[in-house]
Amino acid sequence: MKHLYSIAAIGLASLSCSGFAASPSADWPTKPITLVVPFPAGGGNDNVARLLSPALGEELGQSVVIDNRAGAGGTLGAGQVAKAAPDGYTLLICSTGNLTVATAVYPKLSYGIKDFAPVAHIANTPTIWVAGPEVQANSLKDFISLAKREPGKYTYASGGNGTTPHLAGAAMATKNGLDIQHVPYKGSTPAYSDLAGGRVSVMMDAIISAMPLVESGRVKGLAVGTAKRLPQIPTVPTLAEQGLADMSYTG
């Protein structure tokens, strides 16, 4: 378990929730539990869920089955859990985006915070800014300068509208007066294909999902939001080193 939590500590900020209801029956659980991940496999939420589920299943004496329900910035899966039977057998990995941002900015959303019962805070979010290998910048500060010189040329990806990466990109554009287009995806996993292929320019994401791609050279690290450089990718500077500490986000 110590190994599990040391890894999860570099994952995406997540909260385990269930549909709001009275407490489960006294003999709970008597059958497998579904853990809904509202993003595609391979992303930060999914990685944390897959690290957690074996130990959770062992502790509870029942298997914990991952169910990826991607779409609409995580709100599709969250909405399905909100409507699930309130018996403790359907859990949700909640991110900052689908739990707090979406419920604040989408007045016609099919669910609200009141529709969930919080179960556990799982992990906080260290994040990283990454770019496609063809982008002529080795830091986020360099990229901002590029985007200023060539308005309208660059794009930023996210795992969906209303997610933390979307808001981070919008904040970068607003603070620096950039003409840069947002390109939303159904999670960070499909976004990386276009990022590595040069079809989008940059993205902010959880370190746990970005790390393998940065280490392999498929994408380029521009800045980490941690206090110090990471030993696994020591050439990637921190935001604070670049005078961009206000661009650091933690879910």
N, C-alpha and C positions, 0 to 999 in steps of 0.2 A: 504493500500500500504506500510506503514511503516513496518508492520509485514512481508509482503512478502519479502521486501528487507533485513530485518534483518536475515531472514532465508537464503535467496539466498546468503548472504555474506559469508556463510560457505560452499557454493556449489563449483562445479567444474568451473574452469575458462572457460568462454564461451563468444562467440561473436555471435550476431544474424546477419546473412547475407542473402542476396537474390541474385538470379542470376543477373549478371551484365546487366544493360540496362538503357534506359532513364527512367525518373521518371514515376511512375504510373499515370493513368489518374486522372483528377481533382476530379472526384466523387468516387475515391477509398476510402474504399473498398465497393463493392456492393454485395459481396458473401463471404462465409467462406474462411479463410486463412489456408493453410497447413503449419505446423511447423515441419520440418523433424529433427528427432533426429537420428544421424547415429550410435547409439548403442542400445542394448536391453533395455527394460523397467526395472526400478529399479536401474540403475546406476546413477552416478553423473550428467551427461548431461540430462538424462531423468527427474531426480528429479527437477532440475532447470527449465526445460521446463514446467513441470506440475505445479510448483509454479507460474510461470509467465503467463501461457496462460489464466487463467480465468480473471485476471485483464487487460491483454492486449485486450482480447475480449470485455470486458466491455467498455474499453476506445475507441475502434475502432467501436463498434456497430455491430460487426460480430463475430461469433464463430471462435476460433482458434483451429484447429484439430491437435493433435499430431500424427505423422506418424513415427514409429520406423523402420528405414532401416539399420539394423546392418550388419557388415561385413567388412573385410579388414582394421581393425584398424580405422574405421570411414570414410574411403575414398570411400566406396561404396555409402553411402548416400550423401556424399558431391558431388560426381560425378553426381548423379542423379539431384541434385539441380542445378548444373552448366549447365545442359542441359535443365532445365525446361523453360517454357515460361517466358520471362522477363517482367512480368506484375505486380509484387508485391504480387502475391498470393501464392508464395512458398518461405518460409523462412527456414534457416538452423541454428541449434545450432552448431557453430564451436568450436572445442576444439583446444588447442595448437598443438596437434598431427596432426589432419587432415587439419589444415589450414596452419601451418608454417613448421612443421617437415616433413610431407609427401611431400610437394611441393619442399622441399630442397633436399631430399634424393632419391626420386623415379623419375628418368628422364623420364619414360614412363607413368607417371600418366595422367589420362584423363582430368585433369583440372589444373589450376594454380590460384594463388591469383587474377590475373587480371580478372578471370571469375566471381568474386563476387563483390557485392557492400556492404560494411560494413554498418550496420544499428545502432547497439548499443553495447557497452561493458556492459555485464550483471553482471559478478561476477569474483572474484579472487579465487584461489585454495589453501586453507589450506589442507595439505595432512597428511596421517597417514600410517605407516608401520604396517602390520598385519601378523600374523602367524596362522597356523593350531593349534588346541588345543594340539596336540601330540608333537609339537616341544618343545624341552627342553630348552627354552630360554624365558626370561621375558623382554628382551630389545633387540634392534637391535644390540647393541654392543656384547651381549651374542651370538646372532645368528651368527654374523660374526666370532666369535671365534669358534663356532661349525663347521661352514662351512670350516674354515681353517684346523681344525683337521681331518675332514672327507671329503676330496675332492671327488667330483662326486656324493655325496649322496643327496644333496639338490637341490631344484628347486625354481624358482620364476615365478609367474604368471603375466599376464598383460591383458588388454582389447584388445590387438592386436598389431601386429608389427608396430613400429613407434610411438606408443602412449607414453605419458610422463611416465607412469609406466614402460614401456619397457625400455626406456632410463635410468630411475632411477636405475632399476635393473642391467643394463649393466654397469652403472657407479660404482655401489657398487662392482660388481665383479672385474672390472678393477682396481679400487683404492686399493682394498684389496687383489688382487691376488687370487681370489676365482675361483674354478672349480665348477660352478653352472649353471644349464641349464635353459634357458628361455622356458616357456610354454605359447604361446599366445592363447587367447580366443576371441570370438565374443562379447566383452564387459566384464565389471567386474562382472555382475550378474551371468553368468554361471561359472566364475572363483571361486566365493565364494562357490559354491557347492562342488567343488573339494578341495578347501582350508579347509573348515569345515570337509570334509571327510578324510583328510590326504593324498590326492593324489598329492597335491603340497604343498610346504613349506611356502613361504612368498609372499607378494605382497604389493606394495605401491598403495594407492588409495585416492580418495577424501573423506574427513571426512564425508560429508553429506550422502554418501552411506554406509560407513563402520560403522558409529556410532551405528545403531541398532544391528548389528551383534556382535560388541564388548561388548555392554551393556548386551546382552543376553548370552554372553559366547560362542557363536558359533565359534568365532575366537578370537585370543588373540592380544591385542594391544602391539606393541613393541616400538613405538616412534611416537610422533606427531611433525609436522613441524612448529607448532605455537610458539610464543615467550614464552608463559607460558603454564603450564598444563591446560587441559580443565576441568572445574568443573563437567561436565557430566561423565568423565572417569578419575578421579584424580590420579589413580594408574599408568596410562600410562605416562612414562617420556618423556620429550622433547628430540629432537636430540641434542640440545646444552648441556643439562645435561650430555649426554653420550660422549661429545667431538666429535660429528658428525654433527656439524652445516653445514658443506659443503654438507651434504646429503639431505638438505632441498630444495624442488622444489616448485615453484609457477608458475602456468600457467597464 
